[in-house]
Amino acid sequence: MNIKGQESATFEFLVVAIMGLFIMVIMLSIVNYFTDLRFQASEQRFNDALHSAVSSPNGEAIIAKNIILQPGKISSESLAEKANIPSSCVEIDAIDLVAFKLSPDNTVLSVERSVETTVYLKCVLGPEYGSGTDCEESCIASFGKEFSPRT
């Protein structure tokens, strides 16, 4: 092979490598887009379930399945803001997982890593959940843990 042929082969290899890199970047962008879309849909399902529980405070569990939680904190304050009730009227519970750390007063759930779980929501009239004693309505959000009957 002459020098001109070697230069041509090197150039072709460079073009193929750049095209491969370009295709990989596009594919990663598509994957990220669908991951974000999946998270947004999950967040919307959770918010809908929360509003459903607040709208009908009859003590029945509202179940939101396949909820994707990102690392961060979920507080009774943030849930109360979404539900439009005082934060002292909201309680959080969670299954004992490596991904979850629940504060001793059941007001903050730390999510240590991305996890998909089922969320159980329940609201009742009166101060049954949370630390408030003058709640017109109180709610509990349980992450991955079904409700146990209160005695």
MOPEPE-V596897 format. One record per residue. N is the residue number from 1. RES is the residue in three letters. PSI is psi as a letter, one per 30 degrees, with the letter a starting at -180 (none if undefined). NEAR is the number of other C-alpha atoms within 10 Angstrom. D_LAST is the distance of its C-alpha to the last C-alpha in whole Angstrom. Layout:
# MOPEPE-V596897
<<N;RES;PSI;NEAR;D_LAST> <N;RES;PSI;NEAR;D_LAST>>
This chain:
# MOPEPE-V596897
<<1;MET;k;5;87> <2;ASN;l;6;89> <3;ILE;e;8;87> <4;LYS;e;8;87> <5;GLY;e;10;85> <6;GLN;e;11;83> <7;GLU;e;11;82> <8;SER;e;11;81> <9;ALA;e;12;79> <10;THR;e;11;77> <11;PHE;e;12;77> <12;GLU;e;12;75> <13;PHE;e;12;73> <14;LEU;e;12;72> <15;VAL;e;12;71> <16;VAL;e;12;69> <17;ALA;e;12;67> <18;ILE;e;12;67> <19;MET;e;12;66> <20;GLY;e;12;63> <21;LEU;e;12;61> <22;PHE;e;11;61> <23;ILE;e;12;60> <24;MET;e;12;57> <25;VAL;e;12;56> <26;ILE;e;12;56> <27;MET;e;12;54> <28;LEU;e;10;51> <29;SER;e;12;51> <30;ILE;e;12;50> <31;VAL;e;12;47> <32;ASN;e;12;46> <33;TYR;e;12;46> <34;PHE;e;11;44> <35;THR;e;12;42> <36;ASP;e;12;42> <37;LEU;e;12;41> <38;ARG;e;14;39> <39;PHE;e;17;37> <40;GLN;e;14;37> <41;ALA;e;14;36> <42;SER;e;19;33> <43;GLU;e;15;32> <44;GLN;e;13;33> <45;ARG;e;17;31> <46;PHE;e;22;28> <47;ASN;e;16;29> <48;ASP;e;14;29> <49;ALA;e;21;26> <50;LEU;e;26;24> <51;HIS;e;16;27> <52;SER;e;16;25> <53;ALA;e;25;22> <54;VAL;e;23;23> <55;SER;f;11;25> <56;SER;i;14;22> <57;PRO;i;17;19> <58;ASN;g;13;17> <59;GLY;g;15;14> <60;GLU;k;13;16> <61;ALA;k;19;17> <62;ILE;k;20;21> <63;ILE;k;19;22> <64;ALA;j;19;25> <65;LYS;l;16;27> <66;ASN;h;14;30> <67;ILE;k;22;29> <68;ILE;k;19;32> <69;LEU;k;20;31> <70;GLN;l;15;34> <71;PRO;k;14;34> <72;GLY;a;12;33> <73;LYS;k;16;30> <74;ILE;k;17;27> <75;SER;l;20;26> <76;SER;f;24;23> <77;GLU;e;18;26> <78;SER;e;15;28> <79;LEU;e;22;25> <80;ALA;e;19;25> <81;GLU;e;12;29> <82;LYS;e;13;29> <83;ALA;f;20;26> <84;ASN;h;11;28> <85;ILE;l;18;25> <86;PRO;k;19;25> <87;SER;f;22;24> <88;SER;f;20;21> <89;CYS;g;25;19> <90;VAL;k;29;19> <91;GLU;k;25;17> <92;ILE;k;23;18> <93;ASP;l;23;17> <94;ALA;l;19;19> <95;ILE;l;15;20> <96;ASP;j;12;22> <97;LEU;l;11;25> <98;VAL;e;9;29> <99;ALA;f;15;29> <100;PHE;k;19;26> <101;LYS;j;18;25> <102;LEU;k;20;22> <103;SER;l;13;23> <104;PRO;f;8;21> <105;ASP;g;11;20> <106;ASN;h;18;19> <107;THR;f;21;21> <108;VAL;k;19;24> <109;LEU;j;21;24> <110;SER;k;16;28> <111;VAL;j;19;29> <112;GLU;f;16;32> <113;ARG;l;13;34> <114;SER;k;12;34> <115;VAL;k;14;31> <116;GLU;k;16;30> <117;THR;l;16;26> <118;THR;k;17;24> <119;VAL;k;24;22> <120;TYR;k;25;19> <121;LEU;k;26;19> <122;LYS;k;24;16> <123;CYS;k;27;17> <124;VAL;l;20;16> <125;LEU;k;16;17> <126;GLY;l;16;16> <127;PRO;h;19;15> <128;GLU;e;20;12> <129;TYR;l;22;13> <130;GLY;a;21;16> <131;SER;f;17;18> <132;GLY;k;18;19> <133;THR;f;13;18> <134;ASP;h;12;21> <135;CYS;k;21;20> <136;GLU;e;14;21> <137;GLU;k;20;19> <138;SER;l;30;17> <139;CYS;l;32;17> <140;ILE;k;26;16> <141;ALA;k;26;19> <142;SER;k;20;18> <143;PHE;j;23;21> <144;GLY;g;19;21> <145;LYS;j;15;18> <146;GLU;l;17;16> <147;PHE;k;16;12> <148;SER;k;6;9> <149;PRO;k;5;6> <150;ARG;k;5;4> <151;THR;none;3;0>>
